[in-house]
């Protein structure tokens, strides 16, 4: 009797590696890192952060270099499900830091049915609370930068 010869198996290496890459991409996109990258890629956020970090008034007040902390802040939101239904909105409340001090960046923007971005942003030095006869007031508080958004998400600075 002769031994039975089995047909040679084809290597499944290419298919498995492609499947592995797709699974890795899906995990990354649905992870915290993927959601963070999606959120900060919103045009109002990306363009406003760039503007704040390069603005002369902010640099004069806070020193150089100026950095906006998006990873650690009070609020950083963008809802993917609302975006898929046609309404994209972003909400940021975080710190702007420089060698001479810090300020607060507040940004709210909305894009209904891809008609264009609308919203406001501001960079403010909060000051410190000081007790006066009438109650507490913010001493040293000032607005360094404020404005709204063009339909493409570009920030437009409003003159005080």
C-alpha positions in Angstrom: 0.0 0.0 0.0 1.1 3.4 -0.9 0.8 6.3 1.6 -1.9 8.9 0.9 -0.5 12.2 -0.2 -2.3 15.2 1.1 -2.4 18.3 -1.1 -0.1 21.1 0.1 -1.9 23.8 2.1 -1.6 27.3 0.7 0.0 29.8 3.1 -2.7 32.0 4.8 -0.1 34.5 5.9 -1.1 37.4 3.6 -4.8 37.1 4.4 -4.2 36.8 8.2 -1.8 39.8 8.2 -4.4 41.9 6.3 -7.1 40.8 8.7 -4.7 41.7 11.6 -4.1 45.2 10.3 -7.8 45.8 9.8 -8.6 44.6 13.4 -5.8 46.8 14.8 -7.1 49.8 12.8 -10.7 49.2 14.1 -9.4 48.9 17.7 -7.4 52.0 17.4 -10.2 54.0 15.8 -12.6 53.0 18.6 -10.2 53.5 21.4 -9.7 56.6 23.6 -6.7 57.6 21.3 -8.8 57.3 18.2 -11.7 59.4 19.7 -9.2 62.0 20.9 -7.6 62.3 17.5 -11.0 62.6 15.9 -12.0 65.3 18.3 -8.9 67.5 17.9 -9.1 67.2 14.1 -12.3 69.3 14.0 -11.5 72.5 12.0 -12.6 74.9 14.8 -10.4 73.2 17.3 -7.3 72.7 15.2 -7.3 76.2 13.7 -8.1 78.0 16.9 -5.3 76.2 18.8 -2.9 77.2 16.1 -4.1 80.8 16.2 -3.9 81.0 20.0 -0.4 79.6 20.1 0.8 82.2 17.6 -1.2 85.3 18.6 0.8 88.3 19.7 -1.5 89.4 22.5 -1.6 86.0 24.0 2.2 85.7 23.8 2.7 89.1 25.3 0.5 88.3 28.3 1.6 84.7 28.9 5.2 84.7 27.5 6.7 82.5 24.8 6.2 79.7 24.0 2.4 79.4 24.5 0.8 75.9 24.6 -2.8 74.8 24.6 -3.4 71.7 26.7 -6.0 69.6 24.9 -5.0 66.3 26.5 -5.7 67.6 30.1 -8.6 70.0 30.4 -12.0 70.6 31.8 -13.9 69.7 28.7 -13.1 68.3 25.2 -16.1 66.9 23.4 -17.2 65.9 19.9 -20.0 63.4 19.4 -19.4 60.9 16.5 -23.0 59.7 16.5 -24.4 63.3 16.2 -21.9 63.8 13.3 -23.2 60.8 11.5 -26.8 62.1 11.9 -25.7 65.4 10.3 -24.9 67.7 13.3 -21.3 68.2 14.2 -20.5 70.0 17.4 -17.4 70.6 19.5 -17.0 71.9 23.0 -13.6 72.8 24.5 -12.7 74.3 27.9 -9.0 74.0 28.7 -5.9 75.9 29.8 -3.5 78.0 27.7 -0.1 78.1 29.4 3.0 80.2 29.0 6.1 80.9 31.1 4.5 84.1 32.6 1.1 82.7 33.4 -2.0 80.8 32.2 -5.4 81.6 30.7 -8.5 79.7 29.8 -9.7 78.7 26.3 -13.4 78.3 25.8 -14.7 77.2 22.4 -18.2 76.1 21.3 -19.0 75.5 17.7 -21.8 73.8 15.7 -22.1 72.6 12.1 -25.7 71.7 11.2 -26.2 69.5 8.2 -22.8 70.6 6.7 -24.0 74.1 6.2 -20.9 75.5 7.9 -19.5 76.1 11.4 -21.0 78.7 13.8 -19.9 79.4 17.3 -17.6 81.5 19.5 -14.2 81.2 21.2 -12.4 83.2 23.8 -9.1 83.2 25.7 -9.3 84.9 29.1 -7.1 85.4 32.1 -9.3 84.7 35.0 -7.5 86.8 37.6 -7.9 86.0 41.3 -10.9 86.6 43.6 -10.5 89.6 46.0 -13.0 90.5 48.7 -14.3 94.1 48.3 -17.2 95.7 50.3 -19.8 94.4 47.8 -18.3 90.8 47.7 -15.7 89.0 45.6 -14.5 90.5 42.4 -11.9 89.1 39.9 -8.8 91.2 40.1 -6.5 91.1 37.1 -9.1 89.4 34.8 -8.9 90.3 31.1 -9.9 88.9 27.7 -6.9 88.3 25.5 -8.6 87.0 22.4 -12.2 86.4 21.3 -14.1 85.8 18.1 -16.3 83.5 16.0 -15.9 81.1 13.1 -16.1 81.3 9.4 -18.2 78.6 7.7 -15.1 76.5 7.0 -14.1 76.5 10.7 -11.5 79.2 10.5 -11.4 81.4 13.6 -12.2 85.1 13.0 -10.8 87.5 15.7 -13.2 90.2 16.9 -11.6 93.5 17.9 -12.5 94.6 21.4 
